[in-house]
Each structure stands twice: as structure tokens, then as C-alpha cells.
Amino acid sequence: QVQLVESGGGLVQAGGSLRLSCAASGRTFSSYAMGWFRQAPGKEREFVATISYSGGSTYYADSLKGRFTISRDNAKNTLYLQMNGLKPEDTAVYYCAATDYRYTTTPALYAYWGQGTQVTVSS
């Protein structure tokens, strides 16, 4: 079991950058594969990026490849999402999540979720 708290969201101009953080409780953080998801008003939750428990493997949504980078620091029990070249369509609530087993793009396979942090990109 793990508890997750996101931070780092805010208002940014198009083309700008933000780094989201997800602080995890407990010393077992390194045993969880992690993911970032987002949800805009009126839309379904969608996959952003995922990372293996060791940080050795990552996978991104095609539309975000090259702009977003997922990483983790297991010594700090923290997951990150570096977002560069932000666009208005990136505006959403961003959630971090943990899965008990292999990293995956499917939200239903993540058992643990943070409360979300709002990212708003203005033009």
C-alpha cells in the first residue's frame, strides 16, 4: 500500500515548462511501477506516461513523446513529470498512480491514486 500526493501544477504560458512531483509514503515505493494520467473537463482520463519500478523502462503517449519526461528518485520516494513545450490542450488535472505489478498504460490496473494537481496552459 502506498499514499500519493501530487504537487507542482499551476498556470503557465504556452511553450513554457512545469515539473510535477508525486510524493509517495513508505519505504516500499521502489516496488511499484508508476504512471501519470490526466483528465480535462468533459473528457475521460487518459494515459500520459509510465515508468517501471526501477526507472529503467518508460513509455509515453504518442502525442506527448518528446515533450514530457517521466522519472523517479526512489531514494526520495518521489515520481516526476517534466513537461516542456506546453500547449493549451495540455490543460488538465494530472494524477500520479501506482500499480502493484508491471507498468502499464491502462488506468484500471493502477490501484493507488493521488488527489491530482491542476495544470493550466494559456495561449
C-alpha positions in Angstrom: 0.0 0.0 0.0 1.2 3.5 -0.8 -0.1 7.0 -0.4 0.5 9.6 -3.2 0.4 13.4 -3.2 1.0 15.4 -6.3 2.3 19.0 -6.5 3.9 21.4 -8.9 0.8 22.3 -11.0 -0.1 25.8 -11.9 -0.6 28.4 -14.6 1.9 28.6 -17.4 2.1 30.2 -20.8 2.1 28.1 -24.0 5.6 27.0 -24.7 6.6 27.0 -21.1 7.6 24.2 -18.7 6.5 22.7 -15.5 7.7 19.9 -13.3 5.2 17.9 -11.4 6.1 15.9 -8.4 4.4 13.0 -6.7 5.5 12.2 -3.2 4.9 8.7 -2.0 4.8 7.4 1.5 6.5 4.4 2.9 9.7 2.6 2.2 8.2 0.3 -0.4 7.9 3.0 -3.1 10.5 1.3 -5.2 8.4 -1.8 -5.6 5.7 0.0 -7.6 5.6 0.8 -11.2 4.2 4.3 -11.6 2.2 6.3 -14.0 0.9 9.8 -14.8 -2.6 10.3 -16.2 -4.6 13.4 -16.9 -8.2 14.4 -17.2 -9.7 17.5 -18.8 -13.3 18.7 -18.2 -15.7 16.6 -20.1 -13.1 14.1 -21.2 -12.1 10.6 -20.0 -9.0 10.1 -18.0 -6.1 9.5 -20.4 -2.7 8.0 -20.2 0.4 10.3 -20.1 3.4 8.2 -19.2 4.6 5.3 -17.1 7.8 4.0 -15.6 9.0 0.7 -14.2 9.7 0.3 -10.5 13.5 0.7 -11.1 13.1 3.6 -13.5 14.8 1.6 -16.2 11.9 1.5 -18.6 9.5 4.2 -19.7 6.6 4.6 -22.1 4.7 7.7 -23.3 1.5 8.6 -25.0 2.4 9.2 -28.7 1.1 12.7 -28.6 3.4 13.6 -25.8 6.6 11.9 -26.9 9.5 14.3 -27.0 7.8 16.9 -24.8 7.2 15.1 -21.5 9.7 13.1 -19.4 8.8 10.7 -16.6 11.4 9.9 -14.0 11.7 8.8 -10.4 14.0 9.1 -7.5 13.4 6.0 -5.3 15.8 7.3 -2.6 13.4 10.3 -2.2 10.2 8.3 -2.7 9.3 10.7 -5.5 7.9 10.5 -9.0 8.4 13.4 -11.5 6.9 14.5 -14.8 8.9 17.2 -16.6 6.6 19.0 -19.1 8.2 21.1 -21.8 6.7 23.0 -24.7 3.3 23.1 -23.0 0.2 23.6 -25.2 -3.3 24.8 -24.2 -4.6 21.2 -24.9 -2.3 20.0 -22.1 -4.6 21.8 -19.6 -6.0 19.1 -17.2 -5.8 17.7 -13.8 -2.8 15.5 -13.6 -2.7 12.4 -11.4 0.0 10.1 -10.4 -0.8 6.5 -9.7 0.9 3.3 -8.6 0.4 -0.3 -9.7 1.3 -3.4 -7.8 2.9 -5.1 -10.8 4.2 -4.3 -14.3 4.0 -0.8 -15.6 1.0 -0.2 -17.9 -1.0 2.4 -19.8 -4.3 1.2 -18.5 -5.8 3.3 -15.7 -7.9 0.4 -14.3 -4.7 -1.5 -13.5 -3.5 1.2 -11.1 -4.7 0.6 -7.6 -3.4 3.8 -5.9 -4.0 7.4 -6.9 -3.1 10.8 -5.8 -5.6 13.7 -5.4 -4.4 15.4 -8.6 -2.9 18.8 -9.4 -4.2 21.3 -11.9 -2.2 22.4 -14.9 -3.5 25.3 -16.9 -1.7 26.4 -20.1 -2.7 29.8 -21.5 -2.1 31.0 -25.1 
